[in-house]
Amino acid sequence: MQQEIEHIHCLIIGSGPAGYTAAIYAARADMKPVVYTGIVPGGQLTQTTEVDNFPGYPQGITGPVMMEDLRVQAERFGTQVRFGYATKVDFSTDGGIHTVEIDGNKTVTADTVIIATGATAKWLGLPSEEKYNGFGVSACAVCDGFFFKGQDVAIVGAGDTAAEEATYLAKLCNKVHMLVRRDEFRASKAMVHRVLNTPNIEVHYNSETEEIVGDGQVVTGVKVKNNETNESKVLDVTGFFVAIGHKPNTELFNGILDMDETGYLITKPNATATNIPGVFACGDVQDNIYRQAITAAGTGCMAALEAERYLASKI
Ligand SMILES: Cc1cc2nc3c(=O)[nH]c(=O)nc-3n(C[C@H](O)[C@H](O)[C@H](O)COP(=O)(O)OP(=O)(O)OC[C@H]3O[C@@H](n4cnc5c(N)ncnc54)[C@H](O)[C@@H]3O)c2cc1C
């Protein structure tokens, strides 16, 4: 017997702040959205403790509770939230119906698709980094720098993002140790100039992180090896920031949607429309600059409004 294919007006792939915000707007516009959560229901924020910078929570909130609030709010207006992972897409290039395979065994069709699959921070892969993640180890200076105000921290990375995050931290922290693996930066000349002219940033070239040191609860230092002299030393820091890049979750769309050289989806200027009519992208998957929950939510709102207008224009 042939499988019955379900048709959805507004299919949302991903359940971070972008996906759930798109769902709230789409549901309130009667687009009957269905969200497939992927393997991390709630997205990146479920992996953190305190979120202090999302408007509306004056006392701060934990990431998992905030994402639960967003899910409940989306469901309140009729969003169907389903556990499932999009495994294949077949987008119509002429404004027709889009087809998406879920978990390799279910096919849905959709008038509009909102992609909110986010990005994943790259880590060094050290056991101690994992142990202290959220307890002094972070991949987001803008998110967590404030917790280290007046303290000594280290940041690893040599690109533009690392340089920008180091100067951001330098405004808040007493001292920033910047660990650069080679004998030079990868960042642009302007960013390197800014780093080298910030008095409380000390750059350690040829330096590799061997271990994050802690007291069992929180970070107390970082063990660094000079890869030229093979000498190791421990820097006393309470925060350790990893800024070696992010990987957007876009493999599924390779060769189908326009992407930049690092895999971020390209959307139309000041919009969330992709190169395929009826397919929109929001949140970190199309944002290699801000990567914040509030910007993800903002573009989620935009994607739903654009999807609604797209559907209306077809009637
Ligand atoms: C440790 C940490 C702490 C942070 N702290 C803060 C903070 O304090 N404040 C702040 O503003 N930002 C913070 N951020 C950044 C913030 O989490 C992100 O900017 C935000 O979550 C991006 O939202 P998003 O919806 O675009 O994607 P994500 O949150 O990355 O969600 C992506 C979603 O897509 C799903 N998905 C992926 N692939 C598929 C697929 N094929 N099929 C179905 N679903 C799929 C995933 O399961 C997930 O649900 C932090 C990030 C980290 C890692």
The ligand as a Tripos MOL2 file, in Angstrom:
@<TRIPOS>MOLECULE
LIG
   53    58     1     0     0
SMALL
NO_CHARGES

@<TRIPOS>ATOM
      1 C1         26.8040   27.3020   25.5040 C.3       1 LIG1
      2 C2         26.0500   28.4100   24.8020 C.ar      1 LIG1
      3 C3         25.5750   29.4740   25.5280 C.ar      1 LIG1
      4 C4         24.8790   30.4980   24.8830 C.ar      1 LIG1
      5 N1         24.4050   31.5250   25.6310 N.ar      1 LIG1
      6 C5         23.6950   32.4940   25.0300 C.ar      1 LIG1
      7 C6         23.1510   33.5830   25.7920 C.ar      1 LIG1
      8 O1         23.3500   33.6590   27.0160 O.2       1 LIG1
      9 N2         22.4350   34.5130   25.1330 N.ar      1 LIG1
     10 C7         22.2220   34.4690   23.7690 C.ar      1 LIG1
     11 O2         21.5480   35.3400   23.2300 O.2       1 LIG1
     12 N3         22.7400   33.4720   23.0370 N.ar      1 LIG1
     13 C8         23.4520   32.4830   23.6230 C.ar      1 LIG1
     14 N4         23.9840   31.4810   22.8720 N.ar      1 LIG1
     15 C9         23.7640   31.5010   21.4210 C.3       1 LIG1
     16 C10        22.3430   30.9990   21.1210 C.3       1 LIG1
     17 O3         22.1660   29.7650   21.7510 O.3       1 LIG1
     18 C11        22.1200   30.8790   19.6310 C.3       1 LIG1
     19 O4         22.3750   32.1210   18.9980 O.3       1 LIG1
     20 C12        20.6760   30.4840   19.3360 C.3       1 LIG1
     21 O5         20.3430   29.2880   20.0250 O.3       1 LIG1
     22 C13        20.4550   30.2670   17.8450 C.3       1 LIG1
     23 O6         19.1520   29.8630   17.6820 O.3       1 LIG1
     24 P1         18.6620   29.0550   16.3920 P.3       1 LIG1
     25 O7         17.2070   28.8580   16.5880 O.co2     1 LIG1
     26 O8         19.1160   29.7330   15.1730 O.co2     1 LIG1
     27 O9         19.4300   27.6660   16.3980 O.3       1 LIG1
     28 P2         19.7680   26.5780   17.5100 P.3       1 LIG1
     29 O10        19.5000   27.0350   18.8750 O.co2     1 LIG1
     30 O11        21.1230   26.1220   17.1400 O.co2     1 LIG1
     31 O12        18.7230   25.4210   17.1750 O.3       1 LIG1
     32 C14        18.8410   24.6590   16.0110 C.3       1 LIG1
     33 C15        17.7400   23.6250   16.0090 C.3       1 LIG1
     34 O13        17.7360   22.9460   14.7490 O.3       1 LIG1
     35 C16        17.5710   21.5750   14.9650 C.3       1 LIG1
     36 N5         18.0740   20.8710   13.7790 N.ar      1 LIG1
     37 C17        19.3180   20.8820   13.2370 C.ar      1 LIG1
     38 N6         19.3520   20.1080   12.1310 N.ar      1 LIG1
     39 C18        18.0870   19.6290   11.9700 C.ar      1 LIG1
     40 C19        17.4720   18.7670   11.0040 C.ar      1 LIG1
     41 N7         18.1470   18.2570    9.9620 N.pl3     1 LIG1
     42 N8         16.1560   18.4550   11.1580 N.ar      1 LIG1
     43 C20        15.4360   18.9850   12.1950 C.ar      1 LIG1
     44 N9         15.9660   19.8220   13.1100 N.ar      1 LIG1
     45 C21        17.2740   20.1040   13.0110 C.ar      1 LIG1
     46 C22        18.3070   21.2950   16.2640 C.3       1 LIG1
     47 O14        17.8630   20.0800   16.8570 O.3       1 LIG1
     48 C23        17.8860   22.5250   17.0650 C.3       1 LIG1
     49 O15        16.6360   22.3070   17.6570 O.3       1 LIG1
     50 C24        24.6780   30.4490   23.4770 C.ar      1 LIG1
     51 C25        25.1620   29.3610   22.7460 C.ar      1 LIG1
     52 C26        25.8390   28.3430   23.3880 C.ar      1 LIG1
     53 C27        26.3450   27.1620   22.5910 C.3       1 LIG1
@<TRIPOS>BOND
     1     1     2 1
     2     2     3 ar
     3     2    52 ar
     4     3     4 ar
     5     4     5 ar
     6     4    50 ar
     7     5     6 ar
     8     6     7 ar
     9     6    13 1
    10     7     8 2
    11     7     9 ar
    12     9    10 ar
    13    10    11 2
    14    10    12 ar
    15    12    13 ar
    16    13    14 ar
    17    14    15 1
    18    14    50 ar
    19    15    16 1
    20    16    17 1
    21    16    18 1
    22    18    19 1
    23    18    20 1
    24    20    21 1
    25    20    22 1
    26    22    23 1
    27    23    24 1
    28    24    25 2
    29    24    26 1
    30    24    27 1
    31    27    28 1
    32    28    29 2
    33    28    30 1
    34    28    31 1
    35    31    32 1
    36    32    33 1
    37    33    34 1
    38    33    48 1
    39    34    35 1
    40    35    36 1
    41    35    46 1
    42    36    37 ar
    43    36    45 ar
    44    37    38 ar
    45    38    39 ar
    46    39    40 ar
    47    39    45 ar
    48    40    41 1
    49    40    42 ar
    50    42    43 ar
    51    43    44 ar
    52    44    45 ar
    53    46    47 1
    54    46    48 1
    55    48    49 1
    56    50    51 ar
    57    51    52 ar
    58    52    53 1
@<TRIPOS>SUBSTRUCTURE
     1 LIG1         1 GROUP 0 **** ****
